[in-house]
């Protein structure tokens, strides 16, 4: 803790520390040296909220000259009531002091920093620390660089070096009876005397401190409570408050100690990792060398095979060429022999003798000449070139691109609970990868809290996922794992999230016909044409029991708005229910009809007017749709067999009517009375 015990100004251990209003401390000498004349102090405005309840000498605030005049409203109330510390400055401020830690400025009268209270606790800790470290104690009277003290006078309570003792405390005269002890013993004596002294009130020097003012956060005496500034303040026993604050500090220290313990363990873990890194690196280096040597060996073996193939190609070409040479030489020899024989035959002078062979020789020569191009070609059967090309560029590229691959499966991801949110029946989940893990994609699984089996709902590289169309009022357990080419991690810790109790939604301008006019944060709808136009809610429903209502804000007797549900691709330019994508009840001021696929049925008496309320009950557990008018069932169950995947609340209006949507409602509960005629008195049992 040595840094805690060093003055921020002189960077040495505190000597006579004093406490500033910002709760930072300085050595008294450092505080005195940092004093400056107050710069044109001005009184605070009369209507200042921060000082209106206090007298001029009690107006405290933290004003920083380095903050361009910004005022910090937190006032160190332990200084309330000290007229020597003026904060902000008033007319009689003469000195100021800037805290070296926070740069906030405090103003004083002519006594300056001597008005600051002594930080006794800090001084005691510094003294104990100095004794434990056997630090030298310096003379208090040396004018220049202080020398190490050799004695302390128990009566004067001053530490002296040898020179200052001879000059200021000679062993003769009135001082001869004083007791001189070694500095360490003197320190112990001073600390013992300090403990024995009872603290006295700063305003009433004869009165001991006995109570603690809760408002001003300072110790006060009995007179302060009767005729001082603390007369009407809440006070507590001094020892009791001390014990309470020590208890609170101990509890906070315990919590902080656990964090420090965790940090210590983590540092040890990091040191262990540091020790293992060289060994692991050496092992990895050996593996890389072995892998590269293996590649070199494989290349060498392949080289020998390729060269062997080249040698075979060489020998094959030579063999073919030699066979062609032999064939050509044989043909040439035969032809040359025929030529020589014919030349000799031409030398025959006996005509009869020549004619005996002349005809056959003519035929032979002609035959050889005619077949010469067949038996004698002048094109080499093979080329002298090795007509091969080694495809090595792909291998070179692979070697150049050779890099490290993940050697381990990733660690389990970490779900971030504070970023996991729910809206209606949609849950948004966020997570982060395990430290130093290479991840190709994640797999997110979800299960209802009362069920064991999880279901995968997402697989991909993103670290955030939106899960829609869940059950309302249901708690879900969510977990995620990471996957790479080596394998998959374990699952993360499970996060439990509950969907909303009921559906909250508004009308969706993106799905509305262009003639639709929405207002009131998309809760109120009308139209600027006489034709019916459709708008959907911004929430799709696929399961559960849901109820919402429309209040009729404006109504003309010739209007017949339609209320119900639809799929997302319903026609927006006709009345709801005219096509097979919508299911509705359209109603006028006298009666209503149920409409789907342009087929309307079950006319029911009872209409609407301005102020009427139309309720829509969608029971997807039973695949039914029902309607209410002014809390009364309008006819029997309107539609059954609703097995579409997702339904959207829907309404169709024209310019003769304006309605406002109300969501987040509990389904209605009726008495068990059935209407025998089946009009408006059916019973619907709903969930709580």
LUMVO-991100 format. One record per residue (C-alpha): x, y, z negated; residue in one letter. Coordinates in pm, whole numbers, padded with zeros to 5 digits. Each point is the difference from the previous one (the first is absolute). Example, Ala and Ser with C-alpha at 12.3 -4.5 7.8 and 13.67 -1.06 7.14 Angstrom:
LUMVO-991100
       px       py       pz   type
    01230   -00450   -00780      A
    00137    00344    00066      S
//
This chain:
LUMVO-991100
       px       py       pz   type
    00000    00000    00000      X
    00303    00228    00021      X
   -00150    00199    00290      X
   -00303    00078   -00216      X
    00231    00156   -00258      X
    00185    00235    00235      X
   -00092    00364    00039      X
   -00106    00077    00361      X
    00200    00325   -00014      X
    00340   -00100   -00141      X
   -00022   -00375    00078      X
    00130   -00084   -00348      X
   -00173   -00153   -00299      X
   -00250    00240   -00152      X
    00123    00238   -00272      X
   -00274    00166   -00203      X
   -00269   -00078    00261      X
   -00301    00231    00027      X
   -00333   -00082    00161      X
   -00136    00205    00293      X
   -00375    00044    00063      X
    00029   -00238    00297      X
    00119   -00268   -00248      X
    00352   -00009    00145      X
    00291    00059   -00239      X
    00321    00202    00011      X
    00294    00050   -00229      X
   -00055    00322   -00193      X
    00322    00150    00138      X
   -00099   -00102    00355      X
   -00339    00163   -00049      X
    00163    00319   -00128      X
    00244    00008    00293      X
   -00284   -00046    00253      X
   -00202    00293   -00137      X
   -00063    00284    00240      X
   -00172    00336   -00037      X
   -00372   -00027    00072      X
   -00077    00136    00344      X
   -00270    00269   -00023      X
   -00244   -00208   -00204      X
   -00363    00083    00067      X
   -00295   -00076   -00230      X
   -00239   -00266    00122      X
   -00343    00108    00132      X
   -00259    00065   -00270      X
   -00239   -00252    00155      X
    00253   -00282    00016      X
   -00177   -00327   -00071      X
    00314   -00156   -00144      X
    00063    00266   -00268      X
   -00333    00161   -00078      X
   -00051   -00199   -00318      X
    00336    00083   -00156      X
    00170    00314   -00136      X
    00279    00164    00200      X
    00270   -00183   -00192      X
   -00170   -00330    00074      X
   -00037    00026    00379      X
    00192   -00293    00141      X
    00023   -00140    00349      X
    00267   -00151    00215      X
    00107    00244    00271      X
    00277   -00097    00236      X
    00186    00273    00184      X
    00118   -00261    00247      X
   -00358   -00101    00082      X
   -00087    00334    00164      X
   -00218    00103   -00292      X
   -00192   -00326   -00026      X
   -00142   -00047   -00349      X
   -00017   -00340   -00165      X
   -00298    00001   -00235      X
    00129   -00267   -00234      X
    00105    00181   -00319      X
    00227   -00171   -00256      X
   -00234    00061   -00289      X
    00265   -00082   -00257      X
    00123    00358    00057      X
   -00337    00167   -00055      X
    00025    00246   -00286      X
    00372    00078    00036      X
    00008    00373    00083      X
    00367   -00012    00099      X
   -00060   -00216    00309      X
   -00184    00210    00255      X
   -00134   -00195    00292      X
   -00090    00159    00242      X
    00193    00319   -00080      X
   -00166    00290   -00172      X
    00125    00356   -00045      X
    00256   -00069   -00274      X
    00175   -00292    00175      X
    00370    00072    00015      X
    00165   -00335    00079      X
   -00087   -00295    00221      X
    00133   -00352    00042      X
   -00037   -00234    00298      X
   -00013   -00373   -00073      X
    00273   -00175    00204      X
   -00219   -00308    00039      X
   -00336    00135    00123      X
    00097    00364    00072      X
   -00292    00133   -00206      X
    00069    00329   -00180      X
   -00065    00090   -00364      X
    00007    00357   -00134      X
    00121    00115   -00344      X
    00033    00307   -00213      X
    00345    00134   -00091      X
    00084   -00312   -00206      X
    00001   -00209    00314      X
    00056   -00375   -00011      X
    00053    00011   -00377      X
   -00380   -00003   -00023      X
   -00017   -00348    00156      X
   -00068   -00283   -00248      X
    00275   -00248   -00077      X
   -00043   -00344    00151      X
    00086   -00190   -00320      X
   -00092   -00341    00135      X
    00234    00039    00294      X
    00282    00126   -00226      X
   -00038   -00298   -00232      X
    00015   -00242    00293      X
    00311    00173    00138      X
    00168   -00022   -00344      X
   -00077   -00372   -00033      X
    00123   -00061    00352      X
    00324    00186   -00070      X
    00062   -00206   -00313      X
   -00071   -00329    00176      X
    00243    00094    00278      X
    00247    00153   -00249      X
    00004    00318    00201      X
    00221    00284   -00130      X
   -00156    00286   -00197      X
    00121    00344    00102      X
    00073    00312   -00199      X
   -00284    00249   -00013      X
    00217    00310   -00035      X
    00252   -00031    00284      X
   -00041    00294    00235      X
    00133   -00161    00317      X
    00016   -00374    00069      X
   -00115   -00160   -00327      X
    00242   -00234   -00170      X
   -00092   -00322   -00172      X
   -00124    00062   -00353      X
    00198   -00146   -00287      X
   -00221    00092   -00297      X
   -00346    00124   -00091      X
   -00090    00220   -00296      X
   -00295   -00146   -00186      X
   -00096    00341   -00137      X
    00045    00203    00322      X
   -00121   -00289    00219      X
    00257    00101    00264      X
    00251   -00218    00190      X
    00357    00132    00016      X
    00314   -00087    00188      X
    00325    00048   -00191      X
    00067    00347    00140      X
   -00351    00133   -00062      X
    00000   -00148   -00351      X
    00316    00193   -00086      X
   -00142    00321    00143      X
   -00363   -00020   -00109      X
   -00011   -00240   -00293      X
    00322    00026   -00204      X
    00030   -00228   -00305      X
    00014    00292   -00242      X
   -00220    00261   -00153      X
   -00379   -00061    00001      X
    00039   -00273    00265      X
    00234   -00209   -00209      X
   -00293   -00177   -00164      X
   -00153   -00108    00331      X
    00013   -00368    00089      X
    00160   -00094    00332      X
   -00082   -00338    00152      X
    00087   -00172    00327      X
   -00225    00089    00297      X
   -00180   -00337    00019      X
   -00087    00012   -00368      X
   -00107    00361    00044      X
   -00237   -00098    00281      X
   -00162   -00261   -00220      X
   -00034    00253   -00282      X
   -00167    00256    00223      X
   -00243   -00258    00135      X
   -00088   -00111   -00352      X
   -00064    00358   -00113      X
   -00211    00065    00308      X
   -00225   -00294   -00087      X
   -00040    00121   -00358      X
   -00099    00352    00103      X
   -00367    00067    00038      X
   -00099    00189    00310      X
   -00159    00338   -00064      X
   -00245    00202    00205      X
    00148    00250    00244      X
   -00266    00259   -00082      X
    00001   -00064   -00378      X
    00354   -00093   -00094      X
   -00090   -00097   -00357      X
   -00272   -00244    00104      X
    00081   -00360    00095      X
   -00149   -00151    00313      X
   -00279   -00242   -00088      X
   -00251   -00016    00284      X
    00000   -00024    00377      X
   -00208    00231    00220      X
   -00162   -00207    00276      X
   -00075    00308    00211      X
    00346    00156   -00011      X
    00194   -00327   -00030      X
    00225    00133   -00282      X
    00047   -00063   -00371      X
   -00151    00270   -00225      X
   -00020    00081   -00370      X
   -00301    00056   -00223      X
    00006    00379    00040      X
   -00017   -00037    00378      X
   -00334   -00176   -00043      X
   -00151    00267   -00224      X
    00123    00336    00128      X
    00203   -00082    00311      X
   -00065   -00068    00366      X
   -00095   -00360   -00073      X
   -00291    00070   -00234      X
   -00266   -00148    00228      X
    00213   -00262    00169      X
   -00031   -00374   -00036      X
    00279   -00129   -00226      X
    00123   -00341   -00113      X
    00238   -00126   -00268      X
    00360    00040    00112      X
    00105   -00353   -00095      X
   -00310   -00147    00158      X
    00056    00178    00329      X
    00366   -00096   -00004      X
   -00096   -00363   -00049      X
   -00266    00021    00271      X
    00241    00152    00252      X
    00270   -00251   -00088      X
   -00253   -00279    00049      X
   -00106    00143    00336      X
    00362    00045    00107      X
    00081   -00356   -00112      X
   -00287   -00137    00207      X
    00109    00197    00303      X
    00358   -00111   -00056      X
   -00117   -00361   -00019      X
   -00167    00032    00338      X
    00302    00176    00145      X
    00229   -00256   -00160      X
   -00182   -00279    00182      X
    00059    00183    00327      X
    00365    00050   -00090      X
    00026   -00368   -00086      X
   -00149   -00086    00336      X
    00244    00235    00171      X
    00290   -00163   -00186      X
   -00111   -00345    00107      X
   -00040    00122    00357      X
    00350    00148   -00003      X
    00137   -00331   -00125      X
   -00189   -00172    00277      X
    00150    00239    00253      X
    00348   -00063   -00141      X
   -00060   -00372    00034      X
   -00102    00055    00361      X
    00314    00208    00056      X
    00211   -00288   -00131      X
   -00174   -00247    00230      X
    00017    00212    00316      X
    00374   -00066    00073      X
   -00041   -00377   -00039      X
   -00313   -00004    00213      X
    00172    00220    00257      X
    00298   -00237    00012      X
   -00233   -00295    00050      X
   -00187    00188    00268      X
    00329    00093    00167      X
    00099   -00366    00008      X
   -00333   -00091    00152      X
    00033    00268    00269      X
    00351   -00122    00082      X
   -00122   -00359    00017      X
   -00294    00096    00223      X
    00223    00202    00232      X
    00257   -00284    00011      X
   -00282   -00236    00090      X
   -00104    00230    00283      X
    00362    00015    00120      X
    00027   -00379   -00015      X
   -00322   -00042    00197      X
    00123    00251    00259      X
    00331   -00189    00027      X
   -00181   -00331    00052      X
   -00222    00161    00258      X
    00305    00147    00168      X
    00154   -00345    00039      X
   -00322   -00136    00150      X
   -00029    00291    00241      X
    00363   -00042    00107      X
   -00056   -00372    00045      X
   -00292    00082    00228      X
    00223    00239    00197      X
    00264   -00273    00040      X
   -00263   -00243    00125      X
   -00123    00263    00245      X
    00362    00048    00121      X
    00059   -00369    00052      X
   -00333   -00039    00179      X
    00078    00283    00244      X
    00349   -00136    00070      X
   -00141   -00349    00062      X
   -00263    00127    00243      X
    00249    00214    00187      X
    00250   -00284    00024      X
   -00270   -00232    00135      X
   -00086    00264    00258      X
    00368    00036    00089      X
    00033   -00377    00037      X
   -00308   -00018    00221      X
    00119    00289    00217      X
    00350   -00148    00028      X
   -00140   -00337    00101      X
   -00219    00157    00267      X
    00287    00213    00122      X
    00225   -00304    00022      X
   -00257   -00189    00205      X
   -00054    00294    00228      X
    00372    00061    00041      X
    00051   -00366    00090      X
   -00276    00023    00263      X
    00155    00316    00139      X
    00342   -00161    00029      X
   -00148   -00312    00160      X
   -00197    00205    00252      X
    00306    00208    00083      X
    00198   -00317    00072      X
   -00290   -00136    00207      X
    00006    00315    00211      X
    00359   -00080    00088      X
   -00112   -00323    00176      X
    00079    00021    00376      X
   -00190   -00306    00102      X
   -00350    00120    00078      X
   -00151   -00347   -00024      X
    00154   -00053   -00341      X
   -00112    00347   -00127      X
   -00355   -00050    00118      X
   -00022   -00315   -00201      X
    00020    00206   -00327      X
   -00074    00354    00117      X
   -00377   -00026   -00033      X
    00015   -00136   -00355      X
    00253    00263   -00103      X
   -00223    00276    00132      X
   -00290   -00141   -00202      X
    00209   -00032   -00316      X
    00137    00353    00020      X
   -00347    00140    00073      X
   -00147   -00194   -00288      X
    00267    00124   -00241      X
   -00047    00354    00122      X
   -00376   -00016   -00041      X
    00013   -00144   -00353      X
    00294    00212   -00114      X
   -00213    00260   -00187      X
   -00178   -00276   -00185      X
    00304   -00190   -00111      X
    00232    00295   -00037      X
   -00128    00311   -00191      X
    00220    00299   -00078      X
   -00179    00096   -00322      X
    00152   -00117   -00328      X
   -00236   -00225   -00187      X
    00071    00192   -00323      X
    00136    00345   -00082      X
    00334    00066   -00158      X
   -00181    00215   -00262      X
   -00135   -00144   -00324      X
   -00359    00106    00056      X
   -00087    00027   -00368      X
   -00043    00294   -00240      X
    00029   -00031   -00378      X
   -00303    00165   -00165      X
    00176    00138   -00306      X
   -00158    00345   -00031      X
   -00300   -00126   -00196      X
    00233   -00178   -00240      X
    00215    00312   -00037      X
   -00310    00207   -00070      X
   -00119   -00252   -00259      X
    00339    00006   -00169      X
    00007    00381    00000      X
   -00351    00010   -00144      X
    00074   -00268   -00253      X
   -00099    00137   -00343      X
   -00119   -00108   -00341      X
   -00337   -00160   -00052      X
   -00190   -00016   -00325      X
    00131   -00295   -00193      X
   -00274   -00011   -00263      X
   -00372    00011   -00020      X
   -00126    00339   -00124      X
   -00086    00070   -00361      X
   -00364    00048   -00099      X
   -00141    00345    00088      X
   -00117    00238   -00272      X
   -00357    00126    00006      X
   -00037    00370   -00096      X
   -00309    00019   -00225      X
   -00016    00380   -00003      X
   -00025    00002    00380      X
   -00263   -00277    00018      X
   -00339    00169    00031      X
   -00362   -00093    00056      X
   -00276    00179    00187      X
   -00343   -00159    00018      X
    00067   -00359    00109      X
    00340    00079    00148      X
    00332   -00054   -00179      X
    00327    00157    00110      X
    00309   -00189   -00117      X
    00360    00127    00008      X
    00322   -00184   -00083      X
    00375    00026    00043      X
    00256   -00266    00098      X
    00227   -00168   -00248      X
    00334    00178   -00032      X
    00253   -00102    00271      X
   -00246   -00232    00174      X
   -00026   -00035    00376      X
   -00367   -00041    00088      X
   -00154   -00075    00338      X
   -00362    00013   -00113      X
   -00227   -00022   -00305      X
   -00298   -00218   -00083      X
   -00272    00151   -00220      X
   -00250   -00223   -00178      X
   -00315    00085   -00198      X
   -00240   -00195   -00219      X
   -00298    00084   -00213      X
    00103    00015   -00364      X
   -00218   -00296   -00101      X
    00130   -00219    00283      X
    00332   -00179    00031      X
    00037   -00026    00376      X
    00174    00293    00171      X
   -00069    00098    00360      X
    00250    00162    00235      X
   -00131    00333    00129      X
    00312    00159    00151      X
    00322   -00106    00168      X
    00236    00265    00138      X
    00299    00229   -00061      X
   -00184    00289   -00172      X
    00017    00058   -00375      X
   -00354    00133   -00032      X
   -00327   -00172    00083      X
   -00366    00102   -00004      X
   -00240   -00286   -00077      X
   -00357    00076    00102      X
   -00348   -00155   -00032      X
    00054   -00145   -00346      X
   -00269   -00059   -00259      X
   -00109    00295   -00209      X
    00034   -00017   -00378      X
    00253   -00283    00029      X
    00350   -00036   -00141      X
    00263   -00133    00239      X
    00345   -00143   -00065      X
    00259    00098    00261      X
    00348   -00131    00067      X
    00256    00027    00282      X
    00309   -00187    00113      X
    00282    00075    00245      X
    00124   -00219    00287      X
    00312   -00007    00216      X
    00162   -00255    00230      X
    00156   -00180   -00296      X
   -00318   -00048   -00201      X
   -00257    00176   -00213      X
    00015    00156   -00344      X
   -00214   -00084   -00295      X
   -00315    00202   -00048      X
    00009    00334   -00176      X
   -00164    00054   -00334      X
   -00377    00003    00039      X
   -00177    00337   -00010      X
   -00367    00002   -00094      X
   -00225    00267    00159      X
   -00376    00047   -00030      X
   -00215    00137    00281      X
   -00256    00273   -00066      X
   -00329   -00084   -00170      X
   -00215    00132    00287      X
    00051    00135    00350      X
    00080    00369    00043      X
   -00005    00129    00355      X
   -00101    00290    00223      X
   -00115    00040    00357      X
    00276   -00033    00256      X
    00034    00285    00252      X
    00218   -00220    00218      X
   -00291   -00240    00060      X
   -00266    00270    00038      X
   -00164    00102    00325      X
    00114    00341    00119      X
   -00345    00147   -00078      X
    00026   -00101   -00368      X
    00066    00282   -00249      X
    00166   -00099   -00330      X
    00044    00220   -00308      X
    00035   -00024   -00378      X
    00326   -00199    00029      X
   -00161   -00228    00261      X
   -00287   -00095   -00232      X
   -00274    00204    00173      X
   -00105   -00061    00363      X
   -00231    00157    00254      X
   -00002    00036    00378      X
   -00026    00283    00254      X
   -00213   -00193    00250      X
   -00348   -00150   -00004      X
    00145   -00338    00106      X
    00100   -00250   -00267      X
    00373   -00021   -00071      X
    00186   -00253   -00218      X
    00285    00041   -00249      X
    00167   -00277   -00204      X
    00152   -00007   -00346      X
    00378   -00010   -00031      X
   -00004   -00331   -00188      X
   -00066   -00348    00140      X
   -00174   -00255   -00224      X
    00041   -00374    00041      X
   -00109   -00149   -00333      X
   -00170    00083   -00326      X
   -00306    00203   -00102      X
   -00008    00370    00096      X
   -00253    00279   -00044      X
   -00004    00361    00120      X
   -00262    00271    00041      X
   -00091    00293    00224      X
   -00187    00305   -00124      X
   -00216    00179    00259      X
    00120    00363   -00006      X
   -00205    00122    00298      X
   -00288   -00173    00177      X
   -00250    00083    00274      X
   -00302   -00225    00040      X
    00094   -00118    00347      X
    00340   -00136   -00109      X
    00069   -00368   -00057      X
    00357   -00051   -00127      X
    00149   -00348   -00012      X
    00196   -00145   -00291      X
    00189   -00330   -00016      X
    00323   -00167    00110      X
    00182   -00065    00325      X
    00313   -00150    00144      X
    00277    00235    00103      X
   -00091   -00013    00372      X
   -00366    00101   -00040      X
   -00138    00243    00259      X
    00019    00353   -00138      X
   -00238    00173    00243      X
   -00324   -00184   -00087      X
   -00200   -00066   -00316      X
    00168   -00240   -00242      X
   -00135   -00350    00068      X
   -00079    00054    00368      X
    00288   -00230    00097      X
    00110   -00332   -00150      X
    00283    00169   -00194      X
   -00224    00180   -00249      X
   -00256   -00094   -00269      X
   -00215    00283   -00128      X
   -00321    00127   -00156      X
   -00132    00302    00183      X
   -00263    00198   -00189      X
   -00226    00302    00044      X
   -00225    00186   -00243      X
   -00258   -00285   -00008      X
    00157   -00341    00066      X
    00316   -00193    00089      X
    00114   -00279    00232      X
    00299   -00237    00002      X
    00196    00020    00326      X
    00263   -00226    00161      X
    00077   -00069    00368      X
   -00278    00247    00093      X
   -00253   -00224   -00177      X
   -00187    00164   -00287      X
   -00215   -00195   -00246      X
   -00158   -00002   -00349      X
   -00159    00342   -00004      X
   -00025    00122   -00360      X
   -00212    00286   -00127      X
    00171    00280   -00189      X
    00218    00266    00157      X
    00243    00275   -00092      X
    00006    00375   -00043      X
    00249    00261   -00112      X
    00151   -00120   -00327      X
   -00073   -00369    00058      X
    00268   -00260   -00072      X
    00070   -00297    00230      X
    00206   -00286   -00143      X
    00185   -00266    00200      X
    00084   -00332   -00167      X
    00247   -00226    00183      X
    00035   -00344   -00159      X
    00274   -00176    00195      X
    00007   -00288   -00245      X
   -00354   -00085    00114      X
    00046    00159    00347      X
   -00300    00229   -00051      X
   -00089    00367    00053      X
   -00276    00180   -00195      X
   -00125    00358   -00032      X
   -00145    00218   -00276      X
   -00195    00325    00015      X
   -00008    00205   -00320      X
    00116   -00306   -00201      X
   -00279   -00220    00140      X
    00071   -00296    00226      X
   -00111    00085    00356      X
   -00151   -00326    00121      X
    00155   -00343   -00029      X
    00364   -00082    00066      X
    00057    00176    00329      X
    00264   -00223    00157      X
    00155   -00337   -00079      X
    00276   -00201    00161      X
    00250    00286    00009      X
    00314   -00196    00078      X
    00206    00259    00186      X
    00356    00037   -00123      X
   -00013    00367   -00106      X
   -00296    00238   -00043      X
    00021    00378   -00020      X
   -00262    00219   -00169      X
   -00178    00196    00274      X
   -00265    00266    00053      X
   -00165    00153    00308      X
   -00145    00355   -00008      X
   -00104    00282    00229      X
   -00038    00375   -00051      X
   -00331   -00039   -00183      X
    00159   -00162   -00304      X
    00299    00045   -00231      X
    00106   -00264   -00255      X
    00273   -00029   -00267      X
    00178   -00325   -00085      X
    00051   -00118   -00361      X
    00233   -00294   -00067      X
    00152   -00182   -00296      X
   -00348   -00094   -00127      X
   -00106   -00311   -00188      X
   -00258   -00216    00181      X
   -00359    00055   -00119      X
   -00163   -00240   -00244      X
   -00378   -00051    00019      X
   -00260   -00166   -00216      X
   -00098   -00350    00110      X
   -00327    00092    00171      X
   -00072   -00116    00352      X
   -00240    00176    00232      X
   -00228   -00257    00156      X
   -00025    00205    00316      X
    00375    00026    00022      X
    00015    00381    00019      X
    00237    00192   -00213      X
   -00021   -00217   -00314      X
    00258   -00276    00066      X
    00241   -00096   -00273      X
    00377    00014    00043      X
    00227   -00146   -00263      X
    00332    00178   -00006      X
    00332   -00057   -00168      X
    00105    00205   -00298      X
//
